[in-house]
C-alpha cells in the first residue's frame, strides 16, 4: 500500500467542506469539519473529564454519550446546513446556532444527528486531490 493513499487532508478537516448525498436526509447538504479536528478532540476530553470518574469507570451512560456527541457536533463539526425548509416544505430555513441546538441536542432529531456525524466522518477521511499528492511525492 502506498503511503500517500493513507494521507488525509488535515487542512480540510480543520476548515470544513460541504457534504452532499447524506443518507436519510434527501436534499440536505451539511458544511462540516472533520470529526477528529483539534477543537473536537479538545472538547471531547473536557466533556468526558467533567463526568465524575466513578460514573465513567465502566463506560459512559447513553445519556452522557448522547449529550457529548450532540455538543461536539454543535460546537466543532456542523458549520452550516443547506436544504432545510419550514414544515410547509417550501420556505427555506437558515441554519443558526439556535436551530443547531434544537436539531443536534434533541434526541427526537436523531436522523439529522446521524447525518451530521456522517458528514463529519466524510470530511475526516477526505484525501487531497491526486495531482496534489503526486506532485509532493
WOMO-V405307 format. One record per helix or strand. SS is the DSSP state (@ for helix, = for strand). FROM is the first residue (numbers start at 1). TO is the last residue. If there is no record, write none. Layout:
SS_FROM_TO, SS_FROM_TO
//
This chain:
@_3_6, @_10_15, =_17_19, =_29_32, @_38_49, @_53_56, @_62_77, =_78_82, =_85_85, =_92_92, @_97_105, @_107_125, @_130_136
//
